[in-house]
């Protein structure tokens, strides 16, 4: 019986919030520009032959590498206490490899943004 009451109350609250949102919200008018894709901050109605900086790709690759690193470290948070040394060693090895790669990229100038020629 309690479960039925909880389900009914949650359904009533959900439907009432949706109705209130529909009544209060501003009316949306169809706009071709609003329904088009938003890609990398470029205006879809502008010249398609705009120059594109490769720095976007380099930043994305560095982000993906660090994202994979976080995914590799997350399981070690829940390791039993007897595996602490192995987990610490593995995490430090990952951090050292990532920091060395980041330093090499910085020394080569791969992460420096090129100056634009716009005046």
N, CA, C and O atoms as CSV, one atom per row, in Angstrom:
chain,resi,resn,atom,element,x,y,z
A,1,UNK,N,N,0.825,-1.202,0.000
A,1,UNK,CA,C,0.000,0.000,0.000
A,1,UNK,C,C,0.865,1.261,0.000
A,1,UNK,O,O,0.566,2.229,-0.699
A,2,UNK,N,N,1.955,1.237,0.804
A,2,UNK,CA,C,2.826,2.405,0.850
A,2,UNK,C,C,3.492,2.657,-0.504
A,2,UNK,O,O,3.670,3.802,-0.920
A,3,UNK,N,N,3.851,1.580,-1.171
A,3,UNK,CA,C,4.493,1.719,-2.472
A,3,UNK,C,C,3.556,2.351,-3.486
A,3,UNK,O,O,3.985,3.170,-4.299
A,4,UNK,N,N,2.305,1.989,-3.449
A,4,UNK,CA,C,1.303,2.551,-4.344
A,4,UNK,C,C,1.130,4.045,-4.086
A,4,UNK,O,O,0.994,4.828,-5.026
A,5,UNK,N,N,1.135,4.433,-2.835
A,5,UNK,CA,C,1.010,5.855,-2.483
A,5,UNK,C,C,2.224,6.627,-2.992
A,5,UNK,O,O,2.082,7.720,-3.541
A,6,UNK,N,N,3.410,6.064,-2.812
A,6,UNK,CA,C,4.630,6.737,-3.265
A,6,UNK,C,C,4.623,6.906,-4.783
A,6,UNK,O,O,4.976,7.973,-5.287
A,7,UNK,N,N,4.228,5.873,-5.511
A,7,UNK,CA,C,4.169,5.941,-6.969
A,7,UNK,C,C,3.139,6.969,-7.417
A,7,UNK,O,O,3.405,7.743,-8.336
A,8,UNK,N,N,1.989,6.992,-6.796
A,8,UNK,CA,C,0.937,7.949,-7.170
A,8,UNK,C,C,1.368,9.392,-6.899
A,8,UNK,O,O,1.145,10.280,-7.721
A,9,UNK,N,N,1.983,9.612,-5.744
A,9,UNK,CA,C,2.437,10.967,-5.414
A,9,UNK,C,C,3.505,11.421,-6.402
A,9,UNK,O,O,3.486,12.564,-6.860
A,10,UNK,N,N,4.429,10.534,-6.728
A,10,UNK,CA,C,5.478,10.925,-7.671
A,10,UNK,C,C,4.913,11.181,-9.064
A,10,UNK,O,O,5.353,12.112,-9.739
A,11,UNK,N,N,3.962,10.389,-9.504
A,11,UNK,CA,C,3.322,10.637,-10.791
A,11,UNK,C,C,2.560,11.953,-10.804
A,11,UNK,O,O,2.639,12.709,-11.772
A,12,UNK,N,N,1.829,12.229,-9.743
A,12,UNK,CA,C,1.071,13.486,-9.662
A,12,UNK,C,C,2.022,14.679,-9.673
A,12,UNK,O,O,1.769,15.668,-10.362
A,13,UNK,N,N,3.118,14.593,-8.913
A,13,UNK,CA,C,4.083,15.690,-8.900
A,13,UNK,C,C,4.735,15.880,-10.275
A,13,UNK,O,O,4.915,17.009,-10.732
A,14,UNK,N,N,5.079,14.793,-10.915
A,14,UNK,CA,C,5.712,14.890,-12.227
A,14,UNK,C,C,4.776,15.517,-13.255
A,14,UNK,O,O,5.172,16.427,-13.983
A,15,UNK,N,N,3.559,15.043,-13.315
A,15,UNK,CA,C,2.603,15.577,-14.281
A,15,UNK,C,C,2.278,17.033,-13.967
A,15,UNK,O,O,2.164,17.847,-14.884
A,16,UNK,N,N,2.126,17.375,-12.695
A,16,UNK,CA,C,1.823,18.769,-12.354
A,16,UNK,C,C,2.984,19.687,-12.708
A,16,UNK,O,O,2.753,20.799,-13.184
A,17,UNK,N,N,4.221,19.260,-12.493
A,17,UNK,CA,C,5.377,20.087,-12.877
A,17,UNK,C,C,5.445,20.271,-14.387
A,17,UNK,O,O,5.776,21.355,-14.867
A,18,UNK,N,N,5.136,19.230,-15.132
A,18,UNK,CA,C,5.154,19.354,-16.588
A,18,UNK,C,C,4.061,20.295,-17.073
A,18,UNK,O,O,4.290,21.069,-18.002
A,19,UNK,N,N,2.894,20.248,-16.473
A,19,UNK,CA,C,1.806,21.155,-16.854
A,19,UNK,C,C,2.163,22.596,-16.499
A,19,UNK,O,O,1.929,23.504,-17.297
A,20,UNK,N,N,2.723,22.813,-15.317
A,20,UNK,CA,C,3.131,24.163,-14.917
A,20,UNK,C,C,4.197,24.703,-15.867
A,20,UNK,O,O,4.156,25.871,-16.252
A,21,UNK,N,N,5.146,23.856,-16.243
A,21,UNK,CA,C,6.186,24.269,-17.178
A,21,UNK,C,C,5.582,24.644,-18.522
A,21,UNK,O,O,5.975,25.651,-19.110
A,22,UNK,N,N,4.658,23.874,-19.010
A,22,UNK,CA,C,4.011,24.169,-20.287
A,22,UNK,C,C,3.249,25.489,-20.230
A,22,UNK,O,O,3.268,26.252,-21.196
A,23,UNK,N,N,2.583,25.767,-19.120
A,23,UNK,CA,C,1.787,26.988,-19.013
A,23,UNK,C,C,2.648,28.233,-18.829
A,23,UNK,O,O,2.315,29.299,-19.345
A,24,UNK,N,N,3.742,28.104,-18.103
A,24,UNK,CA,C,4.557,29.274,-17.774
A,24,UNK,C,C,5.589,29.586,-18.853
A,24,UNK,O,O,5.934,30.751,-19.051
A,25,UNK,N,N,6.086,28.575,-19.550
A,25,UNK,CA,C,7.210,28.770,-20.470
A,25,UNK,C,C,6.830,29.685,-21.629
A,25,UNK,O,O,5.664,29.790,-22.010
A,26,UNK,N,N,7.852,30.346,-22.176
A,26,UNK,CA,C,7.645,31.188,-23.339
A,26,UNK,C,C,7.419,30.299,-24.553
A,26,UNK,O,O,7.958,29.197,-24.650
A,27,UNK,N,N,6.639,30.786,-25.439
A,27,UNK,CA,C,6.344,30.014,-26.639
A,27,UNK,C,C,7.567,30.030,-27.550
A,27,UNK,O,O,8.180,31.072,-27.780
A,28,UNK,N,N,7.906,28.848,-28.062
A,28,UNK,CA,C,9.044,28.727,-28.958
A,28,UNK,C,C,8.551,28.819,-30.403
A,28,UNK,O,O,7.655,28.079,-30.811
A,29,UNK,N,N,9.133,29.718,-31.155
A,29,UNK,CA,C,8.803,29.838,-32.563
A,29,UNK,C,C,9.843,29.071,-33.364
A,29,UNK,O,O,11.022,29.061,-33.010
A,30,UNK,N,N,9.418,28.442,-34.422
A,30,UNK,CA,C,10.320,27.657,-35.246
A,30,UNK,C,C,11.287,28.580,-35.970
A,30,UNK,O,O,10.877,29.528,-36.640
A,31,UNK,N,N,12.550,28.297,-35.830
A,31,UNK,CA,C,13.590,29.066,-36.477
A,31,UNK,C,C,14.575,28.086,-37.093
A,31,UNK,O,O,15.077,27.195,-36.408
A,32,UNK,N,N,14.853,28.246,-38.377
A,32,UNK,CA,C,15.752,27.319,-39.069
A,32,UNK,C,C,17.140,27.340,-38.448
A,32,UNK,O,O,17.790,26.299,-38.356
A,33,UNK,N,N,17.595,28.488,-38.028
A,33,UNK,CA,C,18.923,28.611,-37.415
A,33,UNK,C,C,18.982,27.874,-36.083
A,33,UNK,O,O,19.998,27.258,-35.759
A,34,UNK,N,N,17.904,27.933,-35.313
A,34,UNK,CA,C,17.897,27.261,-34.012
A,34,UNK,C,C,17.853,25.749,-34.142
A,34,UNK,O,O,18.381,25.043,-33.283
A,35,UNK,N,N,17.244,25.245,-35.184
A,35,UNK,CA,C,17.133,23.798,-35.334
A,35,UNK,C,C,18.327,23.176,-36.044
A,35,UNK,O,O,18.402,21.953,-36.161
A,36,UNK,N,N,19.270,24.002,-36.524
A,36,UNK,CA,C,20.435,23.461,-37.205
A,36,UNK,C,C,21.493,23.030,-36.182
A,36,UNK,O,O,21.439,23.418,-35.015
A,37,UNK,N,N,22.442,22.232,-36.636
A,37,UNK,CA,C,23.506,21.746,-35.769
A,37,UNK,C,C,24.447,22.880,-35.387
A,37,UNK,O,O,24.662,23.817,-36.155
A,38,UNK,N,N,25.001,22.775,-34.188
A,38,UNK,CA,C,25.977,23.753,-33.712
A,38,UNK,C,C,27.319,23.038,-33.642
A,38,UNK,O,O,27.545,22.238,-32.734
A,39,UNK,N,N,28.199,23.311,-34.575
A,39,UNK,CA,C,29.473,22.608,-34.678
A,39,UNK,C,C,30.622,23.564,-34.384
A,39,UNK,O,O,30.874,24.485,-35.161
A,40,UNK,N,N,31.295,23.365,-33.311
A,40,UNK,CA,C,32.554,24.054,-32.974
A,40,UNK,C,C,32.427,25.569,-32.964
A,40,UNK,O,O,33.436,26.254,-33.135
A,41,UNK,N,N,31.263,26.111,-32.775
A,41,UNK,CA,C,31.103,27.548,-32.687
A,41,UNK,C,C,31.097,28.259,-34.025
A,41,UNK,O,O,31.126,29.490,-34.050
A,42,UNK,N,N,31.059,27.547,-35.131
A,42,UNK,CA,C,31.044,28.180,-36.439
A,42,UNK,C,C,29.613,28.481,-36.853
A,42,UNK,O,O,28.690,27.721,-36.556
A,43,UNK,N,N,29.448,29.574,-37.528
A,43,UNK,CA,C,28.134,29.956,-38.047
A,43,UNK,C,C,27.840,29.114,-39.284
A,43,UNK,O,O,28.610,29.159,-40.243
A,44,UNK,N,N,26.748,28.349,-39.294
A,44,UNK,CA,C,26.470,27.495,-40.450
A,44,UNK,C,C,26.115,28.274,-41.708
A,44,UNK,O,O,26.166,27.716,-42.804
A,45,UNK,N,N,25.755,29.549,-41.580
A,45,UNK,CA,C,25.388,30.337,-42.743
A,45,UNK,C,C,26.580,31.086,-43.343
A,45,UNK,O,O,26.425,31.795,-44.337
A,46,UNK,N,N,27.770,30.936,-42.750
A,46,UNK,CA,C,28.930,31.666,-43.250
A,46,UNK,C,C,29.645,30.855,-44.331
A,46,UNK,O,O,29.177,29.792,-44.737
A,47,UNK,N,N,30.768,31.366,-44.781
A,47,UNK,CA,C,31.559,30.743,-45.825
A,47,UNK,C,C,32.095,29.392,-45.339
A,47,UNK,O,O,32.739,29.336,-44.292
A,48,UNK,N,N,31.846,28.309,-46.072
A,48,UNK,CA,C,32.313,26.992,-45.609
A,48,UNK,C,C,33.808,26.783,-45.782
A,48,UNK,O,O,34.335,25.791,-45.279
A,49,UNK,N,N,34.508,27.662,-46.462
A,49,UNK,CA,C,35.941,27.517,-46.707
A,49,UNK,C,C,36.778,28.312,-45.712
A,49,UNK,O,O,37.844,28.818,-46.063
A,50,UNK,N,N,36.306,28.424,-44.480
A,50,UNK,CA,C,37.054,29.148,-43.460
A,50,UNK,C,C,38.261,28.325,-43.028
A,50,UNK,O,O,38.177,27.099,-42.972
A,51,UNK,N,N,39.394,28.980,-42.719
A,51,UNK,CA,C,40.544,28.219,-42.219
A,51,UNK,C,C,40.243,27.669,-40.824
A,51,UNK,O,O,39.587,28.319,-40.010
A,52,UNK,N,N,40.731,26.478,-40.572
A,52,UNK,CA,C,40.460,25.800,-39.307
A,52,UNK,C,C,41.782,25.494,-38.628
A,52,UNK,O,O,42.679,24.921,-39.246
A,53,UNK,N,N,41.910,25.865,-37.378
A,53,UNK,CA,C,43.145,25.654,-36.641
A,53,UNK,C,C,43.249,24.205,-36.173
A,53,UNK,O,O,42.287,23.649,-35.644
A,54,UNK,N,N,44.410,23.599,-36.367
A,54,UNK,CA,C,44.633,22.230,-35.919
A,54,UNK,C,C,44.799,22.140,-34.412
A,54,UNK,O,O,44.820,21.040,-33.861
A,55,UNK,N,N,44.917,23.264,-33.740
A,55,UNK,CA,C,45.037,23.254,-32.283
A,55,UNK,C,C,43.793,22.685,-31.626
A,55,UNK,O,O,43.869,22.130,-30.530
A,56,UNK,N,N,42.642,22.817,-32.288
A,56,UNK,CA,C,41.423,22.207,-31.758
A,56,UNK,C,C,41.595,20.703,-31.621
A,56,UNK,O,O,41.209,20.114,-30.612
A,57,UNK,N,N,42.172,20.089,-32.636
A,57,UNK,CA,C,42.359,18.638,-32.610
A,57,UNK,C,C,43.379,18.224,-31.558
A,57,UNK,O,O,43.190,17.217,-30.876
A,58,UNK,N,N,44.448,18.980,-31.421
A,58,UNK,CA,C,45.461,18.634,-30.425
A,58,UNK,C,C,44.904,18.718,-29.011
A,58,UNK,O,O,45.197,17.860,-28.179
A,59,UNK,N,N,44.113,19.732,-28.734
A,59,UNK,CA,C,43.500,19.860,-27.415
A,59,UNK,C,C,42.515,18.713,-27.185
A,59,UNK,O,O,42.431,18.185,-26.077
A,60,UNK,N,N,41.784,18.331,-28.204
A,60,UNK,CA,C,40.838,17.217,-28.070
A,60,UNK,C,C,41.558,15.903,-27.799
A,60,UNK,O,O,41.093,15.096,-26.994
A,61,UNK,N,N,42.690,15.682,-28.466
A,61,UNK,CA,C,43.450,14.458,-28.239
A,61,UNK,C,C,44.015,14.426,-26.829
A,61,UNK,O,O,43.967,13.389,-26.168
A,62,UNK,N,N,44.549,15.548,-26.360
A,62,UNK,CA,C,45.068,15.598,-24.986
A,62,UNK,C,C,43.943,15.358,-23.990
A,62,UNK,O,O,44.135,14.654,-22.999
A,63,UNK,N,N,42.772,15.935,-24.243
A,63,UNK,CA,C,41.634,15.704,-23.368
A,63,UNK,C,C,41.259,14.228,-23.325
A,63,UNK,O,O,41.000,13.686,-22.250
A,64,UNK,N,N,41.227,13.574,-24.487
A,64,UNK,CA,C,40.881,12.155,-24.521
A,64,UNK,C,C,41.893,11.302,-23.773
A,64,UNK,O,O,41.518,10.344,-23.096
A,65,UNK,N,N,43.170,11.641,-23.888
A,65,UNK,CA,C,44.190,10.880,-23.181
A,65,UNK,C,C,43.999,11.009,-21.676
A,65,UNK,O,O,44.062,10.010,-20.960
A,66,UNK,N,N,43.768,12.221,-21.186
A,66,UNK,CA,C,43.556,12.397,-19.761
A,66,UNK,C,C,42.244,11.771,-19.305
A,66,UNK,O,O,42.134,11.327,-18.162
A,67,UNK,N,N,41.257,11.733,-20.178
A,67,UNK,CA,C,39.989,11.101,-19.848
A,67,UNK,C,C,40.160,9.593,-19.678
A,67,UNK,O,O,39.596,9.003,-18.757
A,68,UNK,N,N,40.927,8.978,-20.552
A,68,UNK,CA,C,41.199,7.538,-20.436
A,68,UNK,C,C,42.003,7.267,-19.168
A,68,UNK,O,O,41.799,6.253,-18.501
A,69,UNK,N,N,42.906,8.168,-18.843
A,69,UNK,CA,C,43.700,8.007,-17.619
A,69,UNK,C,C,42.802,8.017,-16.386
A,69,UNK,O,O,43.010,7.217,-15.473
A,70,UNK,N,N,41.829,8.886,-16.339
A,70,UNK,CA,C,40.898,8.924,-15.212
A,70,UNK,C,C,40.097,7.628,-15.153
A,70,UNK,O,O,39.840,7.106,-14.068
A,71,UNK,N,N,39.703,7.108,-16.312
A,71,UNK,CA,C,38.957,5.851,-16.339
A,71,UNK,C,C,39.812,4.684,-15.850
A,71,UNK,O,O,39.284,3.722,-15.293
A,72,UNK,N,N,41.122,4.759,-16.053
A,72,UNK,CA,C,42.002,3.690,-15.575
A,72,UNK,C,C,42.256,3.788,-14.071
A,72,UNK,O,O,42.475,2.771,-13.412
A,73,UNK,N,N,42.227,4.988,-13.533
A,73,UNK,CA,C,42.516,5.176,-12.109
A,73,UNK,C,C,41.286,4.920,-11.242
A,73,UNK,O,O,41.426,4.506,-10.091
A,74,UNK,N,N,40.100,5.154,-11.761
A,74,UNK,CA,C,38.887,5.023,-10.960
A,74,UNK,C,C,38.717,3.667,-10.272
A,74,UNK,O,O,38.322,3.648,-9.106
A,75,UNK,N,N,38.993,2.533,-10.924
A,75,UNK,CA,C,38.797,1.252,-10.224
A,75,UNK,C,C,39.702,1.069,-9.007
A,75,UNK,O,O,39.368,0.299,-8.107
A,76,UNK,N,N,40.828,1.756,-8.965
A,76,UNK,CA,C,41.745,1.579,-7.851
A,76,UNK,C,C,41.273,2.278,-6.584
A,76,UNK,O,O,41.857,2.073,-5.520
A,77,UNK,N,N,40.250,3.083,-6.671
A,77,UNK,CA,C,39.693,3.708,-5.480
A,77,UNK,C,C,39.044,2.654,-4.591
A,77,UNK,O,O,39.066,2.770,-3.365
A,78,UNK,N,N,38.472,1.633,-5.207
A,78,UNK,CA,C,37.721,0.620,-4.469
A,78,UNK,C,C,38.533,-0.643,-4.181
A,78,UNK,O,O,37.959,-1.670,-3.819
A,79,UNK,N,N,39.842,-0.585,-4.335
A,79,UNK,CA,C,40.678,-1.760,-4.101
A,79,UNK,C,C,40.747,-2.086,-2.605
A,79,UNK,O,O,40.684,-1.188,-1.766
A,80,UNK,N,N,40.878,-3.374,-2.280
A,80,UNK,CA,C,41.053,-3.757,-0.872
A,80,UNK,C,C,42.379,-3.220,-0.323
A,80,UNK,O,O,43.277,-2.852,-1.079
A,81,UNK,N,N,42.476,-3.187,0.975
A,81,UNK,CA,C,43.646,-2.574,1.613
A,81,UNK,C,C,44.940,-3.315,1.328
A,81,UNK,O,O,46.004,-2.696,1.369
A,82,UNK,N,N,44.902,-4.609,1.042
A,82,UNK,CA,C,46.133,-5.348,0.826
A,82,UNK,C,C,46.742,-5.078,-0.554
A,82,UNK,O,O,47.863,-5.514,-0.816
A,83,UNK,N,N,46.030,-4.368,-1.445
A,83,UNK,CA,C,46.565,-4.036,-2.765
A,83,UNK,C,C,46.948,-2.565,-2.882
A,83,UNK,O,O,47.094,-2.055,-3.992
A,84,UNK,N,N,47.110,-1.886,-1.771
A,84,UNK,CA,C,47.371,-0.448,-1.806
A,84,UNK,C,C,48.699,-0.150,-2.493
A,84,UNK,O,O,48.771,0.778,-3.298
A,85,UNK,N,N,49.747,-0.909,-2.199
A,85,UNK,CA,C,51.057,-0.630,-2.792
A,85,UNK,C,C,51.026,-0.825,-4.309
A,85,UNK,O,O,51.577,-0.008,-5.047
A,86,UNK,N,N,50.389,-1.895,-4.779
A,86,UNK,CA,C,50.311,-2.136,-6.215
A,86,UNK,C,C,49.499,-1.052,-6.917
A,86,UNK,O,O,49.874,-0.585,-7.992
A,87,UNK,N,N,48.406,-0.662,-6.317
A,87,UNK,CA,C,47.576,0.390,-6.906
A,87,UNK,C,C,48.324,1.717,-6.944
A,87,UNK,O,O,48.259,2.438,-7.939
A,88,UNK,N,N,49.037,2.044,-5.862
A,88,UNK,CA,C,49.804,3.285,-5.823
A,88,UNK,C,C,50.896,3.274,-6.890
A,88,UNK,O,O,51.109,4.276,-7.573
A,89,UNK,N,N,51.581,2.149,-7.030
A,89,UNK,CA,C,52.645,2.041,-8.030
A,89,UNK,C,C,52.081,2.202,-9.442
A,89,UNK,O,O,52.661,2.912,-10.263
A,90,UNK,N,N,50.965,1.554,-9.725
A,90,UNK,CA,C,50.348,1.660,-11.037
A,90,UNK,C,C,49.893,3.092,-11.325
A,90,UNK,O,O,50.109,3.605,-12.423
A,91,UNK,N,N,49.270,3.727,-10.348
A,91,UNK,CA,C,48.811,5.110,-10.532
A,91,UNK,C,C,49.979,6.061,-10.741
A,91,UNK,O,O,49.901,6.957,-11.582
A,92,UNK,N,N,51.042,5.884,-10.003
A,92,UNK,CA,C,52.203,6.762,-10.172
A,92,UNK,C,C,52.850,6.560,-11.537
A,92,UNK,O,O,53.321,7.520,-12.147
A,93,UNK,N,N,52.877,5.322,-12.020
A,93,UNK,CA,C,53.418,5.052,-13.352
A,93,UNK,C,C,52.580,5.755,-14.421
A,93,UNK,O,O,53.130,6.346,-15.350
A,94,UNK,N,N,51.264,5.695,-14.294
A,94,UNK,CA,C,50.386,6.376,-15.251
A,94,UNK,C,C,50.611,7.881,-15.201
A,94,UNK,O,O,50.719,8.523,-16.246
A,95,UNK,N,N,50.682,8.457,-13.996
A,95,UNK,CA,C,50.897,9.902,-13.867
A,95,UNK,C,C,52.241,10.319,-14.452
A,95,UNK,O,O,52.322,11.347,-15.124
A,96,UNK,N,N,53.289,9.550,-14.212
A,96,UNK,CA,C,54.613,9.898,-14.736
A,96,UNK,C,C,54.607,9.884,-16.260
A,96,UNK,O,O,55.154,10.789,-16.889
A,97,UNK,N,N,53.991,8.860,-16.859
A,97,UNK,CA,C,53.922,8.786,-18.319
A,97,UNK,C,C,53.129,9.963,-18.878
A,97,UNK,O,O,53.531,10.558,-19.878
A,98,UNK,N,N,52.013,10.305,-18.247
A,98,UNK,CA,C,51.203,11.428,-18.736
A,98,UNK,C,C,51.917,12.765,-18.583
A,98,UNK,O,O,51.863,13.609,-19.478
A,99,UNK,N,N,52.578,12.956,-17.461
A,99,UNK,CA,C,53.284,14.228,-17.251
A,99,UNK,C,C,54.452,14.359,-18.219
A,99,UNK,O,O,54.710,15.447,-18.732
A,100,UNK,N,N,55.160,13.260,-18.474
A,100,UNK,CA,C,56.257,13.314,-19.450
A,100,UNK,C,C,55.716,13.637,-20.844
A,100,UNK,O,O,56.311,14.439,-21.564
A,101,UNK,N,N,54.608,13.026,-21.228
A,101,UNK,CA,C,54.002,13.332,-22.525
A,101,UNK,C,C,53.544,14.772,-22.621
A,101,UNK,O,O,53.714,15.409,-23.661
A,102,UNK,N,N,52.966,15.293,-21.551
A,102,UNK,CA,C,52.519,16.686,-21.542
A,102,UNK,C,C,53.700,17.646,-21.624
A,102,UNK,O,O,53.627,18.660,-22.319
A,103,UNK,N,N,54.787,17.338,-20.921
A,103,UNK,CA,C,55.978,18.182,-20.995
A,103,UNK,C,C,56.585,18.171,-22.392
A,103,UNK,O,O,57.010,19.213,-22.890
A,104,UNK,N,N,56.631,17.006,-23.028
A,104,UNK,CA,C,57.161,16.929,-24.389
A,104,UNK,C,C,56.303,17.751,-25.342
A,104,UNK,O,O,56.837,18.453,-26.200
A,105,UNK,N,N,54.983,17.674,-25.206
A,105,UNK,CA,C,54.104,18.463,-26.068
A,105,UNK,C,C,54.292,19.959,-25.836
A,105,UNK,O,O,54.281,20.741,-26.787
A,106,UNK,N,N,54.464,20.357,-24.581
A,106,UNK,CA,C,54.675,21.784,-24.298
A,106,UNK,C,C,56.015,22.257,-24.836
A,106,UNK,O,O,56.109,23.359,-25.375
A,107,UNK,N,N,57.054,21.437,-24.698
A,107,UNK,CA,C,58.377,21.828,-25.193
A,107,UNK,C,C,58.412,21.910,-26.716
A,107,UNK,O,O,59.151,22.723,-27.271
A,108,UNK,N,N,57.633,21.090,-27.389
A,108,UNK,CA,C,57.567,21.145,-28.851
A,108,UNK,C,C,56.650,22.258,-29.339
A,108,UNK,O,O,56.633,22.564,-30.531
A,109,UNK,N,N,55.893,22.862,-28.441
A,109,UNK,CA,C,54.998,23.950,-28.814
A,109,UNK,C,C,53.686,23.475,-29.403
A,109,UNK,O,O,53.006,24.238,-30.088
A,110,UNK,N,N,53.318,22.234,-29.151
A,110,UNK,CA,C,52.096,21.681,-29.741
A,110,UNK,C,C,50.842,22.274,-29.121
A,110,UNK,O,O,49.798,22.313,-29.772
A,111,UNK,N,N,50.918,22.735,-27.880
A,111,UNK,CA,C,49.720,23.241,-27.199
A,111,UNK,C,C,49.599,24.757,-27.235
A,111,UNK,O,O,48.633,25.310,-26.709
A,112,UNK,N,N,50.565,25.439,-27.850
A,112,UNK,CA,C,50.473,26.895,-27.944
A,112,UNK,C,C,49.565,27.272,-29.094
A,112,UNK,O,O,49.699,26.759,-30.206
A,113,UNK,N,N,48.637,28.176,-28.815
A,113,UNK,CA,C,47.651,28.580,-29.800
A,113,UNK,C,C,48.277,29.553,-30.784
A,113,UNK,O,O,48.923,30.514,-30.366
A,114,UNK,N,N,48.103,29.328,-32.085
A,114,UNK,CA,C,48.694,30.260,-33.059
A,114,UNK,C,C,47.971,31.605,-33.021
A,114,UNK,O,O,46.764,31.681,-32.793
A,115,UNK,N,N,48.740,32.650,-33.249
A,115,UNK,CA,C,48.159,34.002,-33.275
A,115,UNK,C,C,47.340,34.170,-34.542
A,115,UNK,O,O,47.739,33.722,-35.618
A,116,UNK,N,N,46.192,34.818,-34.407
A,116,UNK,CA,C,45.360,35.054,-35.591
A,116,UNK,C,C,45.870,36.286,-36.327
A,116,UNK,O,O,46.475,37.173,-35.726
A,117,UNK,N,N,45.625,36.332,-37.616
A,117,UNK,CA,C,46.075,37.436,-38.454
A,117,UNK,C,C,45.008,38.505,-38.610
A,117,UNK,O,O,45.143,39.399,-39.445
A,118,UNK,N,N,43.948,38.423,-37.815
A,118,UNK,CA,C,42.870,39.409,-37.903
A,118,UNK,C,C,43.312,40.705,-37.238
A,118,UNK,O,O,43.880,40.682,-36.146
A,119,UNK,N,N,43.059,41.817,-37.880
A,119,UNK,CA,C,43.400,43.137,-37.321
A,119,UNK,C,C,42.164,43.928,-37.050
A,119,UNK,O,O,42.247,45.062,-36.580
